[in-house]
Amino acid sequence: MLKTVCTHPELLRALAACGHGDKVLIADGNFPLDSKTGASCAKVYLNLTHGIPLVTDVLRVLEQTVPIEKAEVMTPETGEEPPIFAEFRTMLNGMELHPLSRQAYYDACMSPDVKVAVATGEQRTFANLLLTIGVVSNGAE
């Protein structure tokens, strides 16, 4: 029995193989996970049904499981910021969100640095989040 927040075996295995600078994609229900992530990316399908789980549910677990140093988001062509971006900032303690156009975001998700992609049932649009794993502090800093 695990005491960690994340208990999903497949996701834990994939995260344990990551290091500093590797990336994790949390994808909404509209994201083309198979065609817009690399062949070597571990794909974890948590999308049980519409709305379950939410991207924010997965983020809540991941931010307690791995250190996060950067967050990238896909921005709409209109330039208008989706409401979920404010929720991401709050959950990430005010971390800056790095905006990318749709094509630049897809290109980033195809990078070999993206080691894990998690499919969710999220229905809000532009609710994709590409996280860069940081360094675990040893407390001596």
N, C-alpha and C positions, 0 to 999 in steps of 0.2 A: 504494500500500500504506500502510495506517494503522499508526501506532505506539501509538495510544490503546488502552486496555483494551476499550472498546466498539467493535465493528466492524460491528454490524448497521446497514445503511444507513437503513432506515425508522426505527429507534429513534433513531439519531444525528440525523436530520433533525428529528424531533419534539422531542427534548431541546434542540436548538440554537434552537428557536423559543420556548423557555421563558425566563422571567426570574424575578427575586426574588419570592417569594410564590406563584408558580404551583405546582401540585401534580401529582404522579405517583403513580398507583395501580399497585401490584404485586398482582395478583389470583391467588388460588388457583384450582384447577380447578373449584371449585363456585360461584364468583362469577358472577352473571348480568351479564357485561360489557356486552352490548348494551343491556339494559333498565335498567341502573343506572349508566350514565355518559351524559353529555350528547352531543348530536348533533355538537358541534364538537370533542369530545375525540378525539385521534388514538389509534386502537386498534391495538395491535401484538400479533399472535397468535404467541406462541412455544411454545404448548402442543403439543409434538410427540406425546407419548403420556403415559400415566399416570406421574407422577413425574419427567418430563423436560420442561423444567428445573424445578427447585425455586424457590420464592420466594426462598430464601436465595442461590441462584446468581445470580439477577437483582439482588438487593440488593448482592451483592459487587461486581458490575460497576458498578451505578449509584453506589454510594458512592465509587468511584474516578473517576467521570465528572462528577458534579455535586455541589455543596455541599448538604448536607442540614441544615436548621435545626429541623425538627419531624417527628415520626412519630405517626400516629394508627392505632389498631387497633379492630377490632370485638370487643366482649366478649360472651361467652355470657350468656344470661339467668340462668344459675345463679350468675354472678358468679365462678365458678372460673376462674383464669387458665390458658389453654392453655400447654403446655410451650414452644411455639415463641416465646412472648414473651420468655423469658430469652435465647434465641438471638438474637432481634432486638436486645435491649439490648447484648449482648456485641458483636455486629457493628457497632453504632452507638456504640461506646465509652461505654456507660452512659447514653445519651440516654434521657430520660423518654419513656415511651409514653403518649400521651393516649388514654384509653379512651372509646369511644362505643358506645351501644346499637346494635343491628342497624339500626333505622330511622334513627337519627341518622347512622350510618355511610353508609347508602344515600343519605340526603339530601346528605351531604358529598360523596359521589362524583358526584352529579348537578350539583354546583356548576360554574359556568363557569370557576372557577379550576383545575379538574382538566383539564390540557391533554394528558396522556398516560396511557393505561391499558394495562398489559402483562398479557396472559393467560399463565399458566404451567400446567404439568401437575401442580402441587403437589396432593397428596392429603390432607395434614394439614388438619384443620378449623380455622377461624378464623386462617388463615395469610395474611390480606390485610393489606397495609401501605400507608397513604396518606402519602406523603412531601411535605413542603413544601421547595421549593428555596430555598437561602440565597444569601448574597452571596459572590462569589469574592474572597478576600483578595488584595490587591496586595503583601503582604509588608511594607508600610511602617507597619503598625500597631504 
